[in-house]
Amino acid sequence: MDAPSVEDRPIWDLWLSQYHLPVVLAADKLGLFEFLRDQPATVEEICQHLKLLRRSAEALTAALASTGFLVQHDARYQLTPLSRTYLLPESEFYWVPMLGAAGFGHLTTEVLLKNLGTENLGEEDRVTRRWEHGEMSAADAAASNQRMHSHSFPSALGLARAYDFPQTRRLLDVAGGSGGYAIALALQHPHLRCTVADLPPVANDARNYIDKYGCQARVDTLSFNMFDDEWPSGYDAILMTNILHDWDPRRRADLVTSSFRALPPGGHLFIHEILLNDAQDGPVPAAMFSTMMLGTRGKQLSFVELQTLLTEKGFVKVQVKPTYGYYSLVIGTKEL
Ligand SMILES: C[S@@+](CC[C@H](N)C(=O)[O-])C[C@H]1O[C@@H](n2cnc3c(N)ncnc32)[C@H](O)[C@@H]1O
C-alpha cells in the first residue's frame, strides 16, 4: 500500500500546535525567563536553579528555542529580543496577563463547541451581557485592563507611529480599556488631547495607567455606558479599537450611528482592528482571532464589511491603512 499522496506534515503541525502556548506559560511560571534575564545558562544550570529534571529542562529549552523564545550559543541558552520584550514580567510589554487568561489561553474543544452553538444574545451570556449592562466589579475591571493593556499597548504604540492624526485635536477613545491607546497617541503626538471613555470601574482603573505614563495633562477619563448614555460632544475624532469585533450586527450599527451623531462635520471615526480579507478566508491570525470572538457576540471584520457599515451610517471617504503587526486602521469622515 502506498503512503497517502498528500503528506501529513500539516496534520502533525496542527496536533503539536497545542503545546506552543502551555510551553511558554509553564516556562513563565517556573521563572525560566527571569532566570535567563541576566545571564545565559547551560541546561545543567537551568536544572539546578529551577529544580527541574534533566529531560524536562531539555524538552522545555528545545521547544522554546525552536519557537524563537530562546537561542543557544556555546551550549548556553539565552533570551531572544522577542522573549526579552514580551515575556519578562517587568517589561512594559509583558504579554502573559493575556496569554494566560482562562478561556483564552486555555481554549478547549468543549468551550469552542459551546461557543459555536450560541450567538451569545441571551440572558445566559456571561461576557457581553455584563458589558452591556455595565456590571463589573473594581477587581474585574483591573484584571480586564491588565489583560487588555498587555494585548494592546504594542499595537497602540505602533498606531501612534504609523499615523499622525493631522486633523485631530480632541479624540474620544470609546471603550478605551486601560487607556493604552490614548496614552500612546498622546505621548507621540503633542497636539492631541484624548479621553478614555469606558464603564465606571474600568475608567477609574485606567487612571493608574495614565498616571504611570505621566499623561494626566492630556489624557482624561469619562465613565460611560456606550449603549445607554449620551455620547459627549466636543471631540473631532472617535477611536474604537478592538470594540466592533465584540458585538453583533445590531450593536455594531448602534456604535457607528452614535459615533456619527457625536462627531461634528469634518470629524473622523478611526477603527483599529485585525482585518479579515475581503473573501473572508484568511489570513490565519485574523481567522483564528475571529474564532476567539465566538466567545463574545462578534467576529473579525473585513475592510469591505466596515466600509459598507460606515457608508450606510453616513461616513464618506472610507479608507484603510496597515499600521503595526496584524493591525489596520480604517478611517471614515463625516462630510463637512
Ligand atoms: C476588548 S476590550 C478593548 C479595550 C481597548 N479598546 C483596547 O483595544 O485595548 C473591550 C472594552 O469595552 C469596554 N466596554 C464593554 N462594554 C461597554 C459599555 N457598555 N460601555 C463602555 N465600554 C464598554 C470594556 O470595559 C473593555 O474595556
The ligand as an SDF file (V2000), in Angstrom:
LIG
                    3D

 27 29  0  0  0  0  0  0  0  0999 V2000
  -11.7870   44.1460   24.0230 C   0  0  0  0  0  0  0  0  0  0  0  0
  -11.6840   45.4320   25.2080 S   0  0  0  0  0  0  0  0  0  0  0  0
  -10.8960   46.7110   24.2520 C   0  0  0  0  0  0  0  0  0  0  0  0
  -10.2300   47.7470   25.0920 C   0  0  0  0  0  0  0  0  0  0  0  0
   -9.3580   48.7500   24.3200 C   0  0  0  0  0  0  0  0  0  0  0  0
  -10.1170   49.4660   23.3320 N   0  0  0  0  0  0  0  0  0  0  0  0
   -8.1860   48.0370   23.6860 C   0  0  0  0  0  0  0  0  0  0  0  0
   -8.1280   47.8900   22.4600 O   0  0  0  0  0  0  0  0  0  0  0  0
   -7.2970   47.6170   24.4400 O   0  0  0  0  0  0  0  0  0  0  0  0
  -13.3650   45.9310   25.2900 C   0  0  0  0  0  0  0  0  0  0  0  0
  -13.6260   47.1440   26.1480 C   0  0  0  0  0  0  0  0  0  0  0  0
  -15.0030   47.5220   26.0010 O   0  0  0  0  0  0  0  0  0  0  0  0
  -15.4430   48.0110   27.2340 C   0  0  0  0  0  0  0  0  0  0  0  0
  -16.9120   48.0060   27.2560 N   0  0  0  0  0  0  0  0  0  0  0  0
  -17.6890   46.9220   27.1550 C   0  0  0  0  0  0  0  0  0  0  0  0
  -18.9880   47.2780   27.2420 N   0  0  0  0  0  0  0  0  0  0  0  0
  -19.0080   48.6220   27.3820 C   0  0  0  0  0  0  0  0  0  0  0  0
  -20.0620   49.5610   27.5330 C   0  0  0  0  0  0  0  0  0  0  0  0
  -21.3440   49.1700   27.5540 N   0  0  0  0  0  0  0  0  0  0  0  0
  -19.7480   50.8690   27.6190 N   0  0  0  0  0  0  0  0  0  0  0  0
  -18.4410   51.2700   27.6300 C   0  0  0  0  0  0  0  0  0  0  0  0
  -17.3940   50.4110   27.5000 N   0  0  0  0  0  0  0  0  0  0  0  0
  -17.6860   49.0990   27.3770 C   0  0  0  0  0  0  0  0  0  0  0  0
  -14.8170   47.0470   28.2140 C   0  0  0  0  0  0  0  0  0  0  0  0
  -14.8510   47.5270   29.5520 O   0  0  0  0  0  0  0  0  0  0  0  0
  -13.4130   46.9120   27.6420 C   0  0  0  0  0  0  0  0  0  0  0  0
  -12.5660   47.9010   28.1630 O   0  0  0  0  0  0  0  0  0  0  0  0
  1  2  1  0
  2  3  1  0
  2 10  1  0
  3  4  1  0
  4  5  1  0
  5  6  1  0
  5  7  1  0
  7  8  2  0
  7  9  1  0
 10 11  1  0
 11 12  1  0
 11 26  1  0
 12 13  1  0
 13 14  1  0
 13 24  1  0
 14 15  1  0
 14 23  1  0
 15 16  2  0
 16 17  1  0
 17 18  1  0
 17 23  2  0
 18 19  1  0
 18 20  2  0
 20 21  1  0
 21 22  2  0
 22 23  1  0
 24 25  1  0
 24 26  1  0
 26 27  1  0
M  CHG  2   2   1   9  -1
M  END
$$$$
